[in-house]
Amino acid sequence: MTDNNSIQFLTEQESAEVDKALLSSPEKFLTRLTISSFRLLKIIAEQEGVAVEDLTPEQIIAWFEKDGKIRREQGIEAATLKW
């Protein structure tokens, strides 16, 4: 299982690579979001015991609800998302 304390959704190097790309500001934002979202989907799929491509919107919503509940009940450090 993924260690919640070591999760990095976008590295500084990856962000710098996006900055160097010949993209508009909105495209750079979407690129960063897509890379980060892909990493999060891999975590969700792992925790749900399914392949990323088999995740359903309902599973993703339920995962966010569960992670939010963990954050509220156990604190931010116990949750996957640290916001």
C-alpha positions as CSV (number, residue, x, y, z in Angstrom):
1,M,0.0,0.0,0.0
2,T,1.1,3.6,-0.6
3,D,2.8,5.5,2.2
4,N,0.7,8.6,2.6
5,N,3.6,10.6,4.1
6,S,5.7,10.2,0.9
7,I,3.2,11.0,-1.8
8,Q,4.3,13.5,-4.3
9,F,1.8,14.3,-7.0
10,L,4.1,16.5,-9.1
11,T,7.9,16.9,-8.6
12,E,9.7,20.1,-9.0
13,Q,11.6,18.7,-12.0
14,E,8.3,17.7,-13.6
15,S,6.9,21.2,-13.0
16,A,10.0,22.7,-14.5
17,E,9.6,20.5,-17.6
18,V,6.0,21.6,-17.9
19,D,7.2,25.3,-17.7
20,K,9.7,24.6,-20.5
21,A,7.0,23.1,-22.8
22,L,5.7,25.2,-25.6
23,L,2.2,25.5,-24.0
24,S,0.0,28.4,-23.0
25,S,-0.5,29.1,-19.3
26,P,-3.9,27.3,-19.2
27,E,-2.4,24.3,-21.0
28,K,0.5,24.2,-18.5
29,F,-2.0,24.2,-15.7
30,L,-4.0,21.4,-17.2
31,T,-0.9,19.4,-17.8
32,R,0.2,19.7,-14.2
33,L,-3.4,18.8,-13.1
34,T,-3.4,15.8,-15.4
35,I,-0.1,14.4,-14.1
36,S,-1.2,14.9,-10.5
37,S,-4.6,13.4,-11.1
38,F,-3.1,10.4,-12.8
39,R,-1.0,9.7,-9.7
40,L,-4.0,10.1,-7.4
41,L,-6.0,7.8,-9.6
42,K,-3.3,5.2,-9.3
43,I,-3.5,5.5,-5.5
44,I,-7.3,5.2,-5.5
45,A,-7.2,2.2,-7.7
46,E,-4.6,0.5,-5.5
47,Q,-6.7,1.1,-2.4
48,E,-9.9,0.0,-4.1
49,G,-8.1,-3.1,-5.5
50,V,-8.9,-2.4,-9.1
51,A,-7.1,-1.3,-12.2
52,V,-7.1,2.5,-12.9
53,E,-9.1,1.9,-16.1
54,D,-11.8,0.0,-14.1
55,L,-12.4,2.8,-11.6
56,T,-15.9,4.2,-11.7
57,P,-17.0,7.7,-10.8
58,E,-18.8,6.3,-7.8
59,Q,-15.6,4.7,-6.5
60,I,-13.7,7.9,-6.9
61,I,-16.4,9.9,-5.1
62,A,-16.6,7.3,-2.3
63,W,-12.8,7.5,-2.0
64,F,-12.8,11.3,-1.6
65,E,-15.6,11.0,1.0
66,K,-13.5,8.4,2.9
67,D,-10.3,10.4,2.7
68,G,-12.3,13.5,3.9
69,K,-13.7,11.5,6.8
70,I,-10.2,10.3,7.8
71,R,-8.9,13.9,7.7
72,R,-11.8,15.1,9.9
73,E,-11.6,12.3,12.4
74,Q,-7.9,11.5,12.5
75,G,-6.2,14.7,11.3
76,I,-4.6,15.8,8.1
77,E,-1.5,13.6,8.5
78,A,-3.7,10.5,8.4
79,A,-5.4,11.4,5.1
80,T,-3.9,10.9,1.7
81,L,-4.7,14.5,0.5
82,K,-3.1,17.1,2.7
83,W,-5.3,20.2,2.3
